[in-house]
Amino acid sequence: MRLEAVNTRRPLSSLREVRLMQVSFLQMIRNLVEYRNYMPASVLQDDTDDETSRDVSSTEISRVTVSKTSGDSASRAKGNLGGLLTNDVRVKRVTLMVCNMVGFLQVEDVHQVQAVISSYLTAGLYHLRSSKGIPDSFSGDRLYASWNGARVCSSHRTAAYLCARDMCRDKNIVTSLSIGLASGEAKCGNMGCDGMKKYSYIGSLSSWVHVVERIGRSME
């Protein structure tokens, strides 16, 4: 019995489309990696239980349709990511928070310092994300956060207060906390240079939140 060779080659047009999809997908990934430098990392996390939130979630990213050209793919991805990826600076009403650990410098053991910082940040990030806050940065024992800036939060003042209250009550944080909250107008947007950009807040509000934190620390 003679077996005829079976032609398993795909049509040229199909292979070309697969190749174009691969190129577009890789270009989209490169763009997304670059975009991470333009905003807080937490904005890119999936958070679909807030109807008013317009943060960048993994669900939204997965909906990006790869088109036939890398340019179209990048434009589609940027469109789905929304206004957070633009360089527009806008005046918005936001609430800022700075949290400082009281007595942190008295911890001398290196391993204990790491344990204290780890438990402090773990608890702080949990309460921030539960209240739709954005952890903006961390330096030493200071944690900076914001509401209604990079992520929409209509009840930002209440959410910030509840977050600060819950952090102070959290038993996993072994030291006392001095927390400053300030709410008002600030210039918000992606600022910086080509080598480094960050979603930032400019205005007197940024100074007032530190003043409030220092007042609270002096009252300990």
N, C-alpha and C positions, 0 to 999 in steps of 0.2 A: 504494500500500500504506500503510495507516494504522498508525502506531506508537502504542501506548498508553504513557502515562507510567508509569514504573516508580517505585514508592514505595521510596526508599532510606532513609527515616527509621528509626532504631532504636526499638524499643519504649521507652516512658518508663521502665520499670523498669530496663532495661539502662543507660540514660544516668544514672540516679540512682545505680546501683551504681558506675559509673565515677567519678562526681563524689565519692562517699563514699571511694572508694579513694584518689583524689588528695588529698583533705583529710587522710586518715589518714597517707598517705605523707609529706606535708609536715610534719605534726605530729611524726612519728617523726624526721625529719631535724632539726627544731629541738631535740628532746630529746637527740639524739645529740651535736649541737654543744655543748649545755649540759653534757652529761656529760663532755666532754673536759676540762673544768676541774676534774673531781673525781679525776683519776688521771693517772699518767704517760702521755704520748702513745704510748709504745712498746707499752703494753698493748693499744692498739687495732689493732696491726699483725697481719697474718696470720702465724701461727706454728703449723703443724699437725703438726710432726714430733715433738712432745713429748707422749707419751700421758698424762703426769701433769699437764700444763699446763691451766689453766682460764682463760687470758687471753682477752680480747675480740678475736676475729679477724674479718676481713672475711667469712670463710665463715659464721660464726655470724650476723653482721649480715644477710647476704643471705638467711638462712633465716627471718627475721622475716616472718610472714604478716600481710598487711594485712587487717584485719577491717572491718566495716561502719561502725564509729564510731571517731573519733579517740582517744577514751578507751581503748577496747579495744586499739587499735594501740599506744598508748604503754605500756600495761601489758604487752603481749606483748613489746615491745622490751626493756623493763626486765627482764622475766623471763629473756630469753635472755642479757642481759649479766651476769646473776648477781650475787653478793654484792658485787662491786666497786663497785656503784653505790649501795650503802646507806651510811648514816652510822654503822653499827656499828663500835665500836672493840673489838678483841679482843687478847688476849695471845697472841703467837705466837713461835716460835723462828725467828729470822732471822739472816742474815749481812749486815752493812753494810760498805761500802767507801768510803773517801775517797782520791782520787788527786791528787797535787800534782806539778807540774813543777818540778824542781830547776834553779835558774839561769835561770828564765824572765824575771825582771826585768832580766837583763843584756842581753836583746834590745831594742835601742833603735829600730831602723828600723820604722816603722809597717807597711809592707807585709810585712816579714819577720815581724812579730808575727802578722799575719793568717795567713800561710802556716804558721807553726809551730802556731798554734791549730787551724787547719783539719786539718792532717795528724794532730795529736794526737787530736782528737775523732773523726775518721773511723776511725782505728785503734781507739780506745777503744770506740766504739759497736759496731764489728764484733766485737770480742772479747766484749763484754757480751752481745750477742744470741746469739752462738755458745754461750755458757755459760748461757743462760736467765736472765741478769741483767736488772734493770730500771734504766736510767739515770734516776735521780730528778731531778737538777738539775745545772746547770753555772754556775759563777761564777768569773770571772777565768780562772785556770789550774787550778781545782779541779773535779774531776768526782766526783759522788756517785752511788752505785749500791747496789742491794740485791738480795737473793735470798730467796725464799720468803715474801715479803710480799704484794704485789699479785698476784704470779704464783706458783703452787705449784712448788717445786723441792725434792724430798725430799733430794737430796744437795747442799744449798746450801753447806755448808762446803767440800767438795771443789771444787765448781764455782767458787766465789769465788777459791779459791787458784789454780786453773788459769788463770782469767781474769787475775789479777794477774801470774802468771808469764809468760803469753804477751804481756801488754802490755809488760813489762820487756824482753822479747826482740825486740819488734817494731822492725825497722829504720826504719820510717816515722816513728817518734817520735824526734826528733833530740836531745832532752834526756833526762837521767836522770829517773827517777820515784821519788817517795816515796809508798808505798801503805800505808794502814792498813786492817786487816781486824779485825772484831770480831763474834763470834757468840754469841748468847744470846737471852734473852727480852726482848721490847719490846712496848709497846702500839702496835698498828697499826690504821690505818683512815683514812677520809676525814675530815679535820679542817679547821676554818676557820669562815668565816661565809658568809652568802648571796652576798656579792660575790666571794669567793675561797675555794676549797677545794682541798686537795691531800692525796694519800695520804701520811701522815707516820708517823714512828716516834718514840716518846717513851719515855725511860727512860735509865738509866745507860749502856746500850749506845751511845747516840748520842754520849755524851761520851768513852767509851773509844776509839772508833774514831779520834777526833781525837788522843787521847793517843798511840796507837800510831803514827799517821802522823808526829807531831812527833818521836817517838823515832827513827823511821827516817830522818827528814831530818837529825837531828843526827849520825847515824852516817856520813853521806856524806863 
